[in-house]
Amino acid sequence: MPEAATATLSVYDVTGKVVTVRNIDAIKGLNSEVFTKDQLGVSGVLYYTLVSGDFTATKKMIIVE
């Protein structure tokens, strides 16, 4: 993050269904969030979107059993 701010991290499955949403108080610099397999409840390809102010980024992740 370029500066400290609140952010919303949303995780979606391949059909676009929301799996989970977290509101984060991010600090300036590198931030991380840890999800367990039980929290997500699915495996395979998932997408996550981070929104903070005018910034939005969507990336892909793979959950392997």
C-alpha positions as CSV (number, residue, x, y, z in Angstrom):
1,M,0.0,0.0,0.0
2,P,1.4,3.4,-0.8
3,E,-0.1,4.8,2.4
4,A,-2.1,3.5,5.4
5,A,-5.8,3.2,4.7
6,T,-8.8,0.9,5.1
7,A,-9.2,-1.6,2.3
8,T,-11.7,-4.3,1.3
9,L,-10.4,-7.7,0.3
10,S,-13.1,-9.9,-1.5
11,V,-12.5,-13.5,-2.6
12,Y,-14.6,-15.0,-5.5
13,D,-14.9,-18.4,-7.0
14,V,-14.7,-18.9,-10.8
15,T,-18.5,-18.4,-11.2
16,G,-18.2,-14.9,-9.5
17,K,-19.8,-16.0,-6.3
18,V,-18.4,-14.2,-3.2
19,V,-16.6,-16.6,-1.0
20,T,-15.5,-14.2,1.7
21,V,-15.0,-10.4,2.3
22,R,-12.6,-8.9,4.8
23,N,-12.2,-5.2,5.8
24,I,-8.6,-4.5,6.5
25,D,-6.8,-1.6,8.3
26,A,-3.8,-1.7,6.0
27,I,-0.5,-0.1,6.9
28,K,1.9,1.6,4.5
29,G,4.0,-1.0,2.7
30,L,3.5,-4.7,2.5
31,N,0.4,-6.3,4.1
32,S,-0.7,-9.9,4.2
33,E,-3.9,-11.8,5.0
34,V,-4.0,-15.5,5.8
35,F,-6.9,-17.7,4.9
36,T,-7.4,-21.3,5.9
37,K,-8.9,-23.9,3.7
38,D,-11.8,-24.1,6.2
39,Q,-12.5,-20.4,6.0
40,L,-12.7,-20.5,2.2
41,G,-14.5,-23.8,2.0
42,V,-13.5,-24.5,-1.6
43,S,-10.4,-25.5,-3.6
44,G,-9.2,-24.7,-7.1
45,V,-8.9,-21.3,-8.7
46,L,-10.1,-18.3,-6.8
47,Y,-9.9,-14.6,-7.6
48,Y,-9.4,-11.8,-5.1
49,T,-10.0,-8.1,-5.4
50,L,-8.4,-5.4,-3.2
51,V,-10.2,-2.1,-3.1
52,S,-8.8,1.0,-1.3
53,G,-9.9,4.4,-2.2
54,D,-9.2,4.9,-6.0
55,F,-7.0,1.7,-6.1
56,T,-8.5,-1.6,-7.3
57,A,-6.5,-4.8,-8.1
58,T,-7.8,-8.2,-9.0
59,K,-5.5,-11.3,-8.9
60,K,-5.8,-15.1,-9.2
61,M,-4.9,-17.7,-6.6
62,I,-4.9,-21.4,-6.5
63,I,-6.0,-23.4,-3.5
64,V,-4.4,-26.9,-3.5
65,E,-5.4,-29.7,-1.2
